[in-house]
Amino acid sequence: MKIKEFKIYWIIIFLLAVSCSNNKGGLSEFDIVIERAKEALNKQDTGNNERRVQDLVIKASNYEQQMRNPEAILELLEAYRYDSSAAICFAMAKNYRAIEKYEPALRYCLSAIANDSLFVPAYELLAEIFFGRNEITNAVTVYHKLIELEPSLERKIALARFYELYDIPKAIKIYENANPGFADSEILFRLSRLYKQMDDKENYFRTIEKIYSGNPLNAQTAAAMLFAYAEDKDYEGVFSLLDDLDNKMPSSELHDLYIITATTLFTDSTQESTNYIKPFIARIDNRFRLNWKLQIMCGYLCDRINDEPQSVKFFDFALSLSDTTADIPLQIGTYFSLKKKNEKAVEFLKKYEKIYPSDSRFPFFIGGSLLALDSSRAALDYLWKAVRLDTGNLEAYCQIGFVYDKLAIHDSSDSAYEIVIAREPNHALANNNYAYSLAERGEKLEKALRMAEIALEESPSNPSYLDTYGWVQYKLGNLNGSLENIIKAISLGDASSEIFEHLGDIYLRMGKNHDASKAYRQSLDKEPSRRTVIDKLKNIKD
């Protein structure tokens, strides 16, 4: 009995040992499959992995060149399984950055630097990523590190451009140190703009003169020098420079320089500038006869000094240069409107409307001039003609809305404004005018307030828009908010008679009769015949 038990015991031990050798310590069949798969992977030829990574990187590079960055990322993610080197991490970061996925871009870029602390392209990419995340100071720190690793002029310029955003003196210092001579005009141009921002006239002129002396026959550098003199109202310097250029540059390259001078003289409202108009006209004489823009500018200048015959001569010559350029009569006609010569503008533009019947700008500007002449019905005819020729002319719809509002045809007025806002919801003028119309009528004031806010968001320093916003608040009973915005509108300068009237109305409702009286008088200073203000002043009691 004992012998038999002994044999059975050893048979059982043997069977268990065989079972264990085949069953990997009691693993299930599934576990065995997994283990064998892992062993097979581990035994794979590493050279095969290298070839696989190479193929994946080539595919990713092709996708990247085609700007198919998401597909490039998928290939690189597969490559990353076999190779997490700095190069693969960098490629991943670059493609994520291209699609503005800055968090994964940053993660992989940092991995690239961790794998290779001297990998310069990764630092450059890191600066770009920080810039994309609006972390400018971090980008600057990275560029300082880059310059330590590999100093170059390009990197110093890139660093200076970052500093331009928040520390102009540092940017200037880098540019000055990076440019010992006048070989790099790009650096000098940037320097000149920075000195101008700093209102440092001495260094601004010094830099511009450096640019010019480095390349006096270049039209761009000559224009920069001319602008510097013109902005400083140094007409002696302007004329001296023109004398120099007349002897060095061909006439074809002088056109723009003379137009710059003419524009400066025309926009300079000082009496002193008028002293240089005749000498400038004399310089033109029979030169630049084929440049219609310069001929028109000379016409403007002659009109400014009340030399009408000479002005007409220049305008007529410009018109004779082409019968296919609508811009020529348009510029002359709109100039007449600008100078409040609206009857002349209407007559002139009507003549050329017949020559350019499909150009919507002619009826549009005729309508504007008729409106200035208080011919509202006639203005409407031309404005509607303008939108029939060009249904996308939103400014014409705004004018139509304004005219209908003036005629108290409010359904038509509202409809015109709503056409504009439907196509361009943030259109500042349409929102402002519609809001003001509703405020005057005391209708839909909450809607009017939202529209006035939209107009102000688009143009926060526009006195008329501030006035509208304040007036809507007044109608809503918010006197303090109303007063704040009307005063802000006036502080911006050139406030209209209407704005001062609104100020008076606010003070009157607040019970500040003395302040109201003062505001009404300021309104009458702007427009002595304003009937509504005259009546209010009669009834006011200080």
PLY file of the C-alpha trace (Angstrom):
ply
format ascii 1.0
element vertex 542
property float x
property float y
property float z
element edge 541
property int vertex1
property int vertex2
end_header
0.00 0.00 0.00
2.71 2.38 0.92
4.75 1.52 -2.17
1.78 2.15 -4.43
1.10 5.53 -2.82
4.70 6.53 -3.29
4.57 5.75 -7.03
1.35 7.67 -7.47
2.82 10.68 -5.70
5.81 10.86 -8.04
3.61 10.38 -11.09
1.52 13.37 -9.99
4.66 15.48 -9.41
5.96 14.57 -12.87
2.69 15.47 -14.55
2.51 18.80 -12.74
6.08 19.63 -13.81
5.31 18.84 -17.44
2.14 20.90 -17.20
3.97 23.87 -15.71
6.65 23.80 -18.40
3.97 23.95 -21.06
1.74 26.42 -19.23
4.22 29.13 -18.19
3.52 28.94 -14.50
-0.20 28.59 -14.84
-0.83 31.31 -17.49
-4.02 31.13 -19.50
-3.92 30.46 -23.22
-4.60 34.17 -23.88
-1.71 35.23 -21.64
0.59 32.83 -23.45
-0.35 34.36 -26.81
0.42 37.84 -25.46
3.79 36.74 -24.04
4.81 35.07 -27.30
3.82 38.22 -29.25
6.00 40.34 -26.97
8.92 37.96 -27.39
8.52 38.10 -31.16
8.55 41.91 -31.11
11.64 41.95 -28.95
13.40 39.62 -31.37
12.63 41.85 -34.40
15.59 43.27 -36.29
16.31 46.78 -34.99
17.44 47.73 -38.50
13.90 47.04 -39.66
12.61 49.60 -37.11
15.08 52.15 -38.40
13.83 51.66 -41.94
10.23 51.94 -40.75
10.97 55.22 -38.94
12.75 56.54 -42.01
9.76 55.74 -44.23
7.34 57.35 -41.77
9.45 60.51 -41.50
9.65 60.81 -45.31
5.86 60.49 -45.55
5.42 63.09 -42.81
7.82 65.46 -44.57
5.85 65.14 -47.82
2.59 65.88 -45.99
4.21 68.86 -44.27
5.35 70.32 -47.60
1.77 70.00 -48.85
0.60 71.80 -45.67
-1.28 68.63 -44.64
0.00 68.95 -41.10
-2.59 66.72 -39.31
-1.62 63.82 -41.60
2.06 64.54 -41.00
1.42 64.37 -37.26
-0.21 60.92 -37.59
2.86 59.57 -39.40
5.18 61.10 -36.82
3.18 59.67 -33.93
3.77 56.23 -35.43
7.47 56.98 -35.82
7.61 58.21 -32.21
6.74 54.68 -31.04
10.12 53.50 -32.29
12.17 56.66 -32.02
11.66 59.47 -29.47
14.79 61.36 -30.52
15.11 65.15 -30.59
14.58 65.19 -34.37
11.24 63.34 -34.18
10.05 65.49 -31.24
11.05 68.63 -33.15
9.15 67.53 -36.26
6.08 66.83 -34.12
6.30 70.24 -32.45
6.73 72.01 -35.78
3.60 70.44 -37.27
1.51 71.09 -34.16
2.66 74.71 -34.20
1.66 75.00 -37.89
-1.96 74.21 -36.96
-1.75 76.46 -33.87
-2.00 73.59 -31.39
0.40 75.29 -29.04
0.18 72.98 -25.99
1.32 69.75 -27.75
3.77 71.86 -29.79
5.31 73.14 -26.57
5.41 69.67 -25.01
7.24 68.04 -27.92
9.55 71.03 -28.41
10.63 70.84 -24.76
11.21 67.09 -25.23
13.45 67.83 -28.22
15.55 70.23 -26.13
15.66 67.76 -23.23
17.03 65.11 -25.65
19.57 67.49 -27.21
20.35 70.72 -25.34
22.36 72.05 -28.32
19.60 71.53 -30.91
19.37 75.14 -32.15
16.30 74.78 -34.47
14.29 73.57 -31.45
15.10 76.78 -29.56
14.00 78.86 -32.55
10.75 76.93 -32.71
10.28 77.30 -28.96
10.48 81.11 -29.31
7.84 80.98 -32.08
5.58 78.84 -29.88
5.91 81.25 -26.95
5.13 84.14 -29.30
2.05 82.29 -30.58
0.93 81.84 -26.95
1.45 85.60 -26.44
4.23 84.90 -23.94
6.55 87.57 -25.36
8.96 87.76 -22.42
9.48 83.97 -22.59
10.22 84.26 -26.31
12.77 86.98 -25.54
14.48 84.76 -22.92
14.73 81.94 -25.47
16.31 84.29 -28.04
18.91 85.40 -25.53
19.79 81.70 -25.09
19.90 81.27 -28.87
22.34 84.16 -29.24
24.53 82.51 -26.58
24.51 79.26 -28.56
24.92 80.71 -32.04
25.19 84.52 -32.27
24.08 85.96 -35.61
22.77 89.26 -36.96
19.45 87.64 -37.93
18.85 86.46 -34.38
19.73 89.84 -32.90
17.23 91.48 -35.27
14.57 88.92 -34.30
15.24 89.68 -30.63
14.94 93.42 -31.29
11.58 92.90 -33.00
10.29 91.14 -29.92
11.49 94.06 -27.78
9.69 96.50 -30.11
6.44 95.15 -28.67
7.12 96.20 -25.09
10.55 97.80 -24.61
11.44 100.17 -27.46
14.69 101.53 -25.89
16.09 97.97 -25.73
15.08 97.36 -29.33
16.82 100.58 -30.37
19.99 99.60 -28.51
20.15 96.23 -30.29
19.56 97.79 -33.72
22.18 100.48 -33.13
24.77 97.89 -32.05
23.83 95.56 -34.92
24.28 98.19 -37.63
27.63 100.01 -37.49
27.31 101.42 -41.01
24.52 101.97 -43.51
24.73 98.63 -45.29
21.44 97.32 -43.90
18.74 99.85 -44.74
16.02 97.59 -43.27
17.51 97.99 -39.80
17.82 101.74 -40.29
14.21 102.05 -41.44
13.06 100.18 -38.35
15.26 102.40 -36.20
13.79 105.53 -37.75
10.23 104.36 -37.02
11.15 103.60 -33.40
12.78 106.99 -32.90
9.66 108.56 -34.38
7.48 106.61 -31.91
9.69 107.92 -29.12
9.34 111.47 -30.53
13.14 111.65 -30.69
13.47 114.05 -33.63
17.24 114.39 -33.46
17.92 110.66 -33.79
15.03 110.27 -36.24
16.63 112.77 -38.61
20.09 111.33 -38.03
18.86 107.87 -39.00
16.93 109.07 -42.05
19.98 111.03 -43.24
22.08 107.90 -42.80
19.62 105.96 -44.96
19.68 108.63 -47.65
23.43 109.13 -47.70
23.89 105.37 -48.02
21.78 105.20 -51.19
20.77 108.66 -52.47
19.57 107.41 -55.85
17.06 104.97 -54.44
13.45 106.20 -54.68
12.46 104.65 -51.34
15.31 106.24 -49.38
14.77 109.59 -51.12
11.06 109.43 -50.21
11.97 108.71 -46.57
14.20 111.79 -46.49
11.50 113.90 -48.15
8.85 112.69 -45.68
11.12 113.61 -42.78
11.48 117.19 -44.03
7.79 117.45 -44.94
6.54 116.18 -41.57
8.77 118.73 -39.86
7.32 121.45 -42.15
10.88 122.17 -43.27
10.04 123.32 -46.79
13.50 124.76 -47.35
14.84 121.26 -46.72
12.19 119.81 -49.06
13.08 122.15 -51.90
16.82 121.70 -51.37
16.39 117.93 -51.55
14.26 118.22 -54.71
17.02 120.35 -56.29
19.50 117.61 -55.51
17.25 114.85 -56.82
16.33 116.73 -60.00
19.96 116.43 -61.09
20.37 112.77 -60.12
17.14 110.89 -60.77
15.13 110.37 -63.98
11.75 112.10 -64.20
9.91 108.76 -64.06
11.23 108.23 -60.52
10.57 111.80 -59.40
6.77 111.67 -59.88
5.99 110.22 -56.47
8.39 112.57 -54.69
6.66 115.61 -56.17
3.25 114.15 -55.28
4.46 113.73 -51.66
5.48 117.40 -51.62
2.21 118.56 -53.18
0.16 116.51 -50.72
2.10 117.92 -47.77
1.57 121.50 -48.95
-2.13 120.85 -49.51
-2.78 119.26 -46.12
-0.69 121.77 -44.16
-3.25 124.32 -42.98
-0.67 126.85 -41.76
-0.41 130.18 -43.52
3.33 129.67 -43.92
2.81 126.69 -46.20
0.92 128.83 -48.74
4.14 130.78 -49.31
5.66 127.70 -50.92
2.77 126.84 -53.25
3.69 129.24 -56.08
7.38 128.23 -56.02
6.28 124.59 -56.15
3.91 125.22 -59.08
6.76 127.01 -60.88
8.94 123.92 -60.47
6.29 121.81 -62.22
5.91 124.14 -65.22
5.79 121.84 -68.25
7.28 118.83 -66.49
5.32 115.70 -65.56
2.67 116.58 -68.13
1.52 112.97 -68.44
1.04 112.38 -64.72
-2.64 113.15 -64.08
-2.34 112.66 -60.30
0.26 115.40 -60.04
-1.76 117.66 -62.35
-4.81 117.26 -60.08
-2.73 117.97 -56.98
-1.47 121.17 -58.58
-5.08 122.10 -59.32
-5.89 121.63 -55.63
-2.94 123.80 -54.61
-3.89 126.61 -56.99
-7.45 126.53 -55.65
-6.05 126.79 -52.12
-4.38 130.11 -52.96
-7.50 131.24 -54.86
-5.85 131.08 -58.28
-8.93 129.72 -60.05
-7.71 130.17 -63.66
-4.54 128.19 -62.93
-6.56 125.59 -61.01
-8.93 125.10 -63.97
-5.92 124.83 -66.28
-4.44 121.95 -64.29
-7.80 120.18 -63.92
-8.53 120.49 -67.64
-5.11 119.14 -68.53
-5.60 116.16 -66.22
-8.99 115.47 -67.83
-7.45 115.65 -71.30
-4.98 112.88 -70.50
-7.57 110.09 -70.58
-11.21 109.57 -71.47
-11.22 106.07 -69.98
-10.14 106.80 -66.39
-13.19 107.61 -64.27
-10.97 108.38 -61.27
-9.87 111.68 -62.81
-13.30 113.39 -62.92
-14.30 111.67 -59.68
-11.33 113.16 -57.81
-12.03 116.62 -59.19
-15.80 116.42 -58.55
-15.45 115.16 -54.99
-12.89 117.88 -54.34
-15.53 120.48 -55.22
-17.88 118.81 -52.72
-15.18 118.80 -50.07
-14.69 122.53 -50.55
-18.48 122.99 -50.20
-18.80 124.00 -53.85
-21.71 121.59 -54.16
-23.52 123.23 -57.08
-20.32 123.11 -59.08
-19.77 119.50 -57.99
-23.25 118.46 -59.13
-22.87 120.16 -62.51
-19.41 118.68 -63.05
-20.27 115.12 -61.96
-23.49 115.03 -64.00
-21.44 115.82 -67.10
-19.14 112.86 -66.54
-21.93 110.55 -65.37
-23.08 110.53 -68.98
-19.61 109.37 -70.06
-19.43 106.64 -67.38
-23.10 105.55 -67.07
-22.34 102.21 -65.39
-20.08 103.64 -62.67
-22.15 103.81 -59.47
-19.77 106.31 -57.86
-21.05 109.20 -59.98
-24.72 109.04 -58.87
-23.55 108.32 -55.32
-21.46 111.50 -55.10
-24.08 113.54 -56.96
-26.60 112.39 -54.35
-24.25 113.45 -51.56
-23.78 116.91 -53.04
-27.55 117.34 -53.57
-28.12 116.35 -49.96
-25.64 119.03 -48.87
-27.69 121.49 -50.95
-30.79 120.36 -49.01
-32.33 118.79 -52.12
-33.40 115.61 -50.35
-35.86 114.26 -52.92
-33.43 114.78 -55.80
-30.66 113.22 -53.70
-32.80 110.09 -53.18
-33.21 109.60 -56.93
-29.44 109.52 -57.44
-28.72 107.40 -54.37
-31.24 104.78 -55.48
-29.61 104.85 -58.91
-26.26 104.18 -57.24
-27.54 101.06 -55.45
-29.24 99.78 -58.60
-25.84 99.94 -60.32
-24.07 98.44 -57.31
-26.22 96.56 -54.80
-23.17 96.14 -52.56
-22.80 99.90 -52.02
-23.66 99.93 -48.32
-22.63 103.57 -47.94
-25.34 104.53 -50.45
-27.93 102.60 -48.39
-26.75 104.51 -45.31
-27.28 107.80 -47.13
-30.72 106.64 -48.25
-31.58 105.83 -44.65
-30.37 109.24 -43.55
-32.45 111.07 -46.19
-35.64 109.14 -45.39
-35.09 109.83 -41.70
-34.67 113.53 -42.49
-37.97 113.39 -44.40
-39.59 111.57 -41.42
-40.36 108.52 -43.60
-39.20 106.19 -40.88
-40.34 102.84 -42.32
-38.16 103.43 -45.37
-35.33 104.79 -43.26
-35.33 101.75 -40.94
-35.51 99.40 -43.92
-32.42 100.96 -45.52
-30.39 100.70 -42.30
-31.53 97.12 -41.75
-30.33 96.14 -45.24
-26.86 97.36 -44.29
-26.81 95.72 -40.85
-28.10 92.41 -42.26
-25.11 92.32 -44.61
-22.58 93.81 -42.21
-23.78 93.58 -38.57
-20.95 95.74 -37.21
-21.29 98.53 -39.78
-20.54 101.53 -37.57
-22.34 104.28 -39.51
-25.54 102.29 -40.05
-25.72 101.26 -36.39
-25.04 104.79 -35.20
-27.55 106.50 -37.49
-30.26 103.94 -36.85
-29.71 104.21 -33.08
-29.90 108.00 -33.20
-33.09 107.90 -35.27
-34.75 105.56 -32.76
-33.59 107.73 -29.85
-35.06 110.85 -31.43
-38.34 109.02 -31.85
-38.16 107.50 -28.36
-38.69 104.02 -29.83
-36.96 100.67 -29.17
-34.44 102.36 -26.91
-32.82 99.13 -25.69
-32.21 98.12 -29.30
-30.87 101.62 -29.98
-28.47 101.29 -27.04
-27.05 98.01 -28.37
-26.52 99.52 -31.82
-24.86 102.61 -30.38
-22.52 100.31 -28.44
-21.62 98.43 -31.63
-20.79 101.70 -33.41
-18.57 102.79 -30.51
-16.77 99.43 -30.44
-15.88 99.94 -34.09
-14.83 103.58 -33.62
-14.40 104.45 -29.92
-13.02 107.96 -30.48
-15.72 109.19 -32.85
-17.45 112.24 -31.28
-20.69 111.65 -33.20
-20.90 108.04 -32.01
-20.23 109.10 -28.42
-22.96 111.71 -28.78
-25.41 109.09 -30.05
-24.56 106.72 -27.20
-24.98 109.54 -24.67
-28.24 110.65 -26.24
-29.74 107.16 -26.11
-28.79 107.01 -22.42
-30.46 110.39 -21.92
-33.65 109.03 -23.46
-33.42 106.01 -21.13
-33.10 108.33 -18.13
-29.44 107.56 -17.36
-28.35 111.20 -16.97
-24.94 110.52 -15.43
-23.93 108.08 -18.20
-25.31 110.46 -20.78
-23.35 113.42 -19.38
-20.12 111.40 -19.24
-20.29 110.42 -22.92
-21.35 113.84 -24.21
-18.50 115.52 -22.31
-16.09 112.93 -23.73
-17.37 113.69 -27.23
-16.75 117.41 -26.70
-13.27 116.79 -25.26
-12.19 115.15 -28.52
-12.56 118.50 -30.27
-14.60 119.94 -33.11
-17.93 119.16 -31.43
-21.00 120.18 -33.42
-23.72 122.61 -32.42
-26.01 119.61 -31.87
-23.65 118.01 -29.32
-23.55 121.23 -27.26
-27.35 121.38 -27.44
-27.53 117.86 -26.05
-25.19 118.90 -23.24
-27.53 121.78 -22.43
-30.54 119.45 -22.41
-28.83 117.11 -19.94
-27.89 119.95 -17.58
-31.42 121.37 -17.84
-32.98 118.07 -16.81
-30.49 117.84 -13.93
-31.65 121.24 -12.77
-28.29 122.88 -13.54
-29.72 125.86 -15.40
-26.53 127.93 -15.38
-24.52 125.09 -16.98
-27.35 124.48 -19.44
-27.36 128.14 -20.47
-23.60 128.05 -21.02
-23.85 124.90 -23.18
-26.65 126.42 -25.29
-24.56 129.52 -25.93
-21.67 127.33 -27.06
-24.11 125.63 -29.42
-25.08 129.00 -30.90
-21.42 129.92 -31.30
-21.21 126.99 -33.68
-24.55 127.64 -35.41
-26.05 131.08 -34.61
-29.37 130.40 -36.36
-30.16 127.13 -34.57
-33.84 127.75 -33.78
-34.33 125.01 -31.18
-31.48 126.37 -29.04
-32.64 129.99 -29.35
-36.08 128.96 -28.04
-34.60 126.99 -25.13
-32.42 129.90 -24.08
-35.45 132.21 -24.02
-37.28 129.91 -21.62
-34.39 129.09 -19.33
-34.07 130.68 -15.93
-30.63 130.95 -14.42
0 1
1 2
2 3
3 4
4 5
5 6
6 7
7 8
8 9
9 10
10 11
11 12
12 13
13 14
14 15
15 16
16 17
17 18
18 19
19 20
20 21
21 22
22 23
23 24
24 25
25 26
26 27
27 28
28 29
29 30
30 31
31 32
32 33
33 34
34 35
35 36
36 37
37 38
38 39
39 40
40 41
41 42
42 43
43 44
44 45
45 46
46 47
47 48
48 49
49 50
50 51
51 52
52 53
53 54
54 55
55 56
56 57
57 58
58 59
59 60
60 61
61 62
62 63
63 64
64 65
65 66
66 67
67 68
68 69
69 70
70 71
71 72
72 73
73 74
74 75
75 76
76 77
77 78
78 79
79 80
80 81
81 82
82 83
83 84
84 85
85 86
86 87
87 88
88 89
89 90
90 91
91 92
92 93
93 94
94 95
95 96
96 97
97 98
98 99
99 100
100 101
101 102
102 103
103 104
104 105
105 106
106 107
107 108
108 109
109 110
110 111
111 112
112 113
113 114
114 115
115 116
116 117
117 118
118 119
119 120
120 121
121 122
122 123
123 124
124 125
125 126
126 127
127 128
128 129
129 130
130 131
131 132
132 133
133 134
134 135
135 136
136 137
137 138
138 139
139 140
140 141
141 142
142 143
143 144
144 145
145 146
146 147
147 148
148 149
149 150
150 151
151 152
152 153
153 154
154 155
155 156
156 157
157 158
158 159
159 160
160 161
161 162
162 163
163 164
164 165
165 166
166 167
167 168
168 169
169 170
170 171
171 172
172 173
173 174
174 175
175 176
176 177
177 178
178 179
179 180
180 181
181 182
182 183
183 184
184 185
185 186
186 187
187 188
188 189
189 190
190 191
191 192
192 193
193 194
194 195
195 196
196 197
197 198
198 199
199 200
200 201
201 202
202 203
203 204
204 205
205 206
206 207
207 208
208 209
209 210
210 211
211 212
212 213
213 214
214 215
215 216
216 217
217 218
218 219
219 220
220 221
221 222
222 223
223 224
224 225
225 226
226 227
227 228
228 229
229 230
230 231
231 232
232 233
233 234
234 235
235 236
236 237
237 238
238 239
239 240
240 241
241 242
242 243
243 244
244 245
245 246
246 247
247 248
248 249
249 250
250 251
251 252
252 253
253 254
254 255
255 256
256 257
257 258
258 259
259 260
260 261
261 262
262 263
263 264
264 265
265 266
266 267
267 268
268 269
269 270
270 271
271 272
272 273
273 274
274 275
275 276
276 277
277 278
278 279
279 280
280 281
281 282
282 283
283 284
284 285
285 286
286 287
287 288
288 289
289 290
290 291
291 292
292 293
293 294
294 295
295 296
296 297
297 298
298 299
299 300
300 301
301 302
302 303
303 304
304 305
305 306
306 307
307 308
308 309
309 310
310 311
311 312
312 313
313 314
314 315
315 316
316 317
317 318
318 319
319 320
320 321
321 322
322 323
323 324
324 325
325 326
326 327
327 328
328 329
329 330
330 331
331 332
332 333
333 334
334 335
335 336
336 337
337 338
338 339
339 340
340 341
341 342
342 343
343 344
344 345
345 346
346 347
347 348
348 349
349 350
350 351
351 352
352 353
353 354
354 355
355 356
356 357
357 358
358 359
359 360
360 361
361 362
362 363
363 364
364 365
365 366
366 367
367 368
368 369
369 370
370 371
371 372
372 373
373 374
374 375
375 376
376 377
377 378
378 379
379 380
380 381
381 382
382 383
383 384
384 385
385 386
386 387
387 388
388 389
389 390
390 391
391 392
392 393
393 394
394 395
395 396
396 397
397 398
398 399
399 400
400 401
401 402
402 403
403 404
404 405
405 406
406 407
407 408
408 409
409 410
410 411
411 412
412 413
413 414
414 415
415 416
416 417
417 418
418 419
419 420
420 421
421 422
422 423
423 424
424 425
425 426
426 427
427 428
428 429
429 430
430 431
431 432
432 433
433 434
434 435
435 436
436 437
437 438
438 439
439 440
440 441
441 442
442 443
443 444
444 445
445 446
446 447
447 448
448 449
449 450
450 451
451 452
452 453
453 454
454 455
455 456
456 457
457 458
458 459
459 460
460 461
461 462
462 463
463 464
464 465
465 466
466 467
467 468
468 469
469 470
470 471
471 472
472 473
473 474
474 475
475 476
476 477
477 478
478 479
479 480
480 481
481 482
482 483
483 484
484 485
485 486
486 487
487 488
488 489
489 490
490 491
491 492
492 493
493 494
494 495
495 496
496 497
497 498
498 499
499 500
500 501
501 502
502 503
503 504
504 505
505 506
506 507
507 508
508 509
509 510
510 511
511 512
512 513
513 514
514 515
515 516
516 517
517 518
518 519
519 520
520 521
521 522
522 523
523 524
524 525
525 526
526 527
527 528
528 529
529 530
530 531
531 532
532 533
533 534
534 535
535 536
536 537
537 538
538 539
539 540
540 541
